[in-house]
Amino acid sequence: MNAINQSGWKPEMGNAGETAPATFTGNKALMLEEALIFEIGTAATTGVDLADAPKVAARLGNLERHRDIGLPGLSEPETVRHYTRLSRQNYAIDLGFFPLGSCTMKHNPRLNEKVARMAGFADVHPLQPVETVQGALAVINELAMWLIQLTGMHGVAMTPKAGAHGELCGILCIKAALAARGDPRCVILVPESAHGTNPASAAFAGFSVENIPATSEGRVDLAALTARLGPDVAGVMITNPNTCGLFERDMKAISDAVHAAGGYVYCDGANFNAIVGRVRPGDLGIDAMHINLHKTFSTPHGGGGPGSGPVVLSEALSPYGPLPYTARNADGHYTLIEEETAQEYHPHSFGRMTAFHGQMGMFTRALSYIMSHGADGLRQVAEDAVLNANYILRSLEDVLEAPFAHSGPCMHEALFSDNGLADGFSTLDIAKGLIDEGYHPMTVYFPLVVHGAMLVEPTETESKATLDQFIGALRSVAERAKAGDPSLKSAPHHAPRRRLDETQAARKPVLVWREPEQLVAAE
Ligand SMILES: *Cc1c(COP(=O)(O)O)cnc(C)c1O
């Protein structure tokens, strides 16, 4: 693979391997060294000139602050430069390919942003009178209709604010449905390959969680699952497509068996982007499934924005869904069903997930995304996401072990393991090597079912040229890891910082930089 990037740079143009003299500042041209804010400013200086605040009676009791907390006082230009410099060291989807598996880091169309910033949407307040927010409620309702249509389900709860929040909502619906029939079932079965949030959500709702093994194909072991079903099993939580990047082909058989045994089926639908427009989860017998609007239907997420996790519900679970929700009257007017009206319209609701109506900014973005793609465009999203992942899987399976390559085509993610690297070399070395190549690493060490997992999610918004360059880079780093190239063990070499002791960084984070004697003096 030729190392030609999109700017047309080639190795023979120089730079590579050249040792540059150190600079006086530590800066490397536009790669600027930036000190911690506590090293730049001191508590003694201030960037603003404000009169002392008038004394007021303390209402905080012993929470009242009695001493200065030593925040650095920077001037406005110093502050602006500090944060702008730091922001330039961030990696972002607008800068480059972001193959973080499970996270669906795809391009966020600017049209969505434009729509979300329209004053009529951006400036609405959740406590405004309902007559003044009819347009906003129409957006929520229209999006709800699309989600129901795309999933073939009966109802949808729009308020959950992230995927994991949606899981909790679905599990609480199951809990309410069981309580309504006086059924004390308390076990939720979760396969080994589940996303970590699944067992956490079930445990948080008070269920005990039991593992179901995966087959050598990377799918749920149907025989093991059906063998475990019984009168104590409240339900299962299955991620489909699963975290090995595979479609759970037995989903309908699983649902039928769970229903026959009196349980409910929760599907983690965070990976809906791989099947949207192709598969309707309702046809697979699913009772509840969250959709990550921020993944499947774009919108900036992670460090860059909020999430939204609407939950589609089967006919059996819809009566237990949360309040409030939007309803369209016969006259075309929208109302909100809240506690006051619930007794009449929605008496079995388990309660509330949020104070208000969900993430309005996400709803507008997701609806803009859905309507600009249309039904055919959404189907193509799934097809292209799957095509791109299979291109990566097949282009690299000769150099990296792909543990489930024999299980048929993957869905939207390609999964590799660290099997076959030189002694002492691991997935971490490959991830660090990719940083030197200018990429955010893929998801590493997840899913747990694969040793040294590397989960690559290319998404549908990347061009073949981008994929080819990434494949070239990953191939080159993987070959170095297989050959035992010692320089890879200390990568990254070209990043602002060299390899950190990650255990130390996680266990002993230095959150405030102050000399110990300053701390003592401040006491
Ligand atoms: C992202 C993801 C989640 C969690 O979603 P959040 O919005 O981060 O809470 C759950 N399951 C799977 C499979 C995911 O990819």
The ligand as an SDF file (V2000), in Angstrom:
LIG
                    3D

 15 15  0  0  0  0  0  0  0  0999 V2000
  -22.9680    3.1610   22.7850 C   0  0  0  0  0  0  0  0  0  0  0  0
  -23.5820    1.9240   23.2190 C   0  0  0  0  0  0  0  0  0  0  0  0
  -24.3610    1.8560   24.3910 C   0  0  0  0  0  0  0  0  0  0  0  0
  -24.4950    3.0020   25.3650 C   0  0  0  0  0  0  0  0  0  0  0  0
  -24.9920    4.1900   24.8130 O   0  0  0  0  0  0  0  0  0  0  0  0
  -24.7460    5.5750   25.5640 P   0  0  0  0  0  0  0  0  0  0  0  0
  -25.5070    6.5720   24.7680 O   0  0  0  0  0  0  0  0  0  0  0  0
  -23.2760    5.8060   25.5640 O   0  0  0  0  0  0  0  0  0  0  0  0
  -25.2730    5.4400   26.9630 O   0  0  0  0  0  0  0  0  0  0  0  0
  -24.9710    0.6740   24.6950 C   0  0  0  0  0  0  0  0  0  0  0  0
  -24.8180   -0.4120   23.9120 N   0  0  0  0  0  0  0  0  0  0  0  0
  -24.0690   -0.3900   22.7880 C   0  0  0  0  0  0  0  0  0  0  0  0
  -23.9510   -1.6330   21.9380 C   0  0  0  0  0  0  0  0  0  0  0  0
  -23.4240    0.7740   22.3970 C   0  0  0  0  0  0  0  0  0  0  0  0
  -22.6790    0.7890   21.2860 O   0  0  0  0  0  0  0  0  0  0  0  0
  1  2  1  0
  2  3  1  0
  2 14  2  0
  3  4  1  0
  3 10  2  0
  4  5  1  0
  5  6  1  0
  6  7  2  0
  6  8  1  0
  6  9  1  0
 10 11  1  0
 11 12  2  0
 12 13  1  0
 12 14  1  0
 14 15  1  0
M  END
$$$$
